[in-house]
Amino acid sequence: MGLGDGIRQTLAKRAAEEISDGMLVNLGIGIPSLVPDYLPESYNVMFHAENGIVGISHSPPYEEADEHLCNAGGYPITVKSGASYCDSAVAFGMIRRGLVDVTILGALQVSEAGDLANWIVPGKRVPGMGGAMELAAKANKVIVLMNHTDKNGQSKLLKTCTLPLTAKRCVHMVITDLGVFSVRDTGLILTDLYEPYTIEEVRKRTEASFDVAEQLRILQK
């Protein structure tokens, strides 16, 4: 089951808290693309796309979209003042050299060790993992936004991923519709909990083991 618009906005707003002024940030498609809406207007953040754009701005209204200007997912975009263009080799060079401060991605599964699986859906035709492998391995911080459970109600936070991995031990933070988990060397830590859920409810819906932060933050949706 997908997330409603309200919850999508809530997750994007929480993810925006992890971005600081002056960062170079790569956003995946879907919920991550909503993150810029929640950054302070004073922030000068440059958004990066693997197809060769640094300085992505908001999504344009349909009637104003430029068919030649899109992000790596093929969605229409606008650019901000100071934006620049390059080829994909340079765009991936930025990633591989560790110049991307934060990448915010969707996921199908995340393990309690921070392994990421986000590129293949069983029984579906998919084009491949795209730039996710490089971003997961080389971005300075990897944040995942996703449903806590799949359409069958099964946990997407697992002890061990069952789908092919995009990268091992790469995820630093997972934000779901139930709460926020920090990935540490010792495992997952629940740092934020969304009302009206309880810790017991989160444990019941989570296959992975996790500890609870001493200063647990309670968030409203």
N, C-alpha and C positions, 0 to 999 in steps of 0.2 A: 504494500500500500504506500502511495506517495505521501509527501508531506503537504499540508494545506498551506496557503499563501502566508497566513499569520505566523506559522511555525518556521517557514523558510526565512521570513524576515527576521525572526528572533535569532536564528542561528547565524545569519549573516551579520547581525548587529553585534553578537558576542565575538565573532571572529574578527571584526574590525578593531576590537580592543587590543588585539595582538600586533597591530601595525603602528609603527611610529613614523613621525615626520622624517622625510628624506629617504625612505626605503625604496628599493626596487622589488616589486611584488609580481608574482605570476598567479593568475586565477584560472581555475578550471571552469568548465561550462556548468550550467545549472545554478545551484544555490551560491557558489563562490562568486558568480558574476554580480550578485546583489551587494557584495561587501562595500564597494566604493560609495554607495548611498549613505553609509553610516560613518564616514570619516569626517573629521572637522574640516570646515572650509579652509582653514589656515594651513592645513597640511599640504606639503608638496611631495606627493607620492607618485612615482612613475610605475605604471602597470605595463608588464612585459608579455609579449605573445611569441610563441615559437615560430610563427610564420614571418617574423621580422619587423615587429613594431615595438617601440618603447615610448610610452606616453599615451596609452589608451584612455579615453574618457568615457562618458555615458553612452548607453545605447540610444540611437536616434529613433524618432517616430517613424513609422513605416513609410510615410510619404516623403520623408527627408533622407532615407537611407541611400548611401552611395554603393552601388553594386560592386565597385572595385575596392572597397574598404571594409575588411572583415577581420575577425580574430582567427585564431588557429582552429576553432570549431566551425568556422564558416558563418558566424553570426555577424550582422552589421554592427559597426561601431563608429564612434567619432574619436578624434584625437585632441589632446590639449596643447596649449602653447608650449613650445619647446620639444614636441615629439620628434622622433627620428625614425627612419626606415632603414632596414638592412636585409641581407638575404638570410635564409634559414641557417646557413653555416655559422654566421656571426651570432645569430640569436642563440643557437645551441652552444656556441663557444662561451657566451656569457653564463649560461647555466653550468657548463662543465668546469669553468674556472671558479665556481662558487660565488659569483657576483649577485645572484638572486637571494635577497634576504629572507623572503617568506614565499612559500607556495601554498595555496589553499586548494585542495582537491576533494572530489567525491570519492567514495569507495564502496566496494561490494562487501569486503571483509577487512578487519584489522585484528591482528593477534595481540595477546597481552604483552608480547615482546616488542611490539611496534612494527611487525611485518605488515606489508600492504598488498592487497589484491584488489585491483580496480579496473581491469581491462577486458575481462572475458565473462560473458553470460552464458551458462550452459544451454546448448540447443539453439543459440542465436548466431547469426552471421555478424561478425564484428571486424573492423578494418585493422585492428591491432592496438597496441598500447600508446601509440603516438609518442609525445614527449614526456609521458609520465615517468618512465624509467629514469631518465636523466634528472628530472626535477626531484623525484623522490630520493635519489642518491646524492644529489649535489646541492640542493637548496639548503641554506643555513637553518631554516625551520620549516617543517612540514606539518600542516594542519589539515585534518580531515573533517569534512562536514557530511553527515549521513544520517539516515534513519537508524534508530537503535536496533530495530528488527526488520527482517525481510517480509515479503508479502504473505508468507506462511506463519509469521509470528516467531521465527527463529532468530536467535541473537546473531548480530553481525560483528559483535566483539567476541572473539573466540580465543580459546587456549592456543589453537593452531589453525591457521587458515587452511581451508580445503580446496580453494581455487588456486590457479597458477599465480605465483607471486610477481608483483611488479618490482619490488625491492625488499630486502630484509632490513629489519631494525632501523627503519627510516622515519617513522612517524613520531612526532613530538607531542602532539595534542589531538584529541578526538572530541568533536562537539556533536552531540546527538540531540534528539528531541526530549531526552530524559535528563541529560546532564553533560558535564565537561570532565574529560579524563586527561590527566597528564601522564605521559609515558616516561617512566624512570628506569634506571638500571635494575631496580628491584621489582618492577612491574607497574601496573596501572594504579593511579591515585585519583579517586573521585574528588575533584576540587570545587565543582559547582553543581547544584541540584536545582532543577526547575520545579516550581510549584505546579500542581499539588502533589507531586510524587514523593515517596518516602525512600529511604535507603533500602528498606526491605523489598520494595517493589522493583527497584533497580537491580538488586541482586537476583531476584526471581527471573528477570528478563535478560540476564547477562550470563553467558557461558564462561567468559573469562573471569579469573579471580581479580579482585581489586581491593585496595585499602581505601579508607576515607580520610581526607585531610583533617587535621585538628581544627583548622579554621574553615569549615565548610561554608561556602557562599550559597545563599538561597536566592535564586533568580525568579522573576516573574516573566511569564510568556507575553 
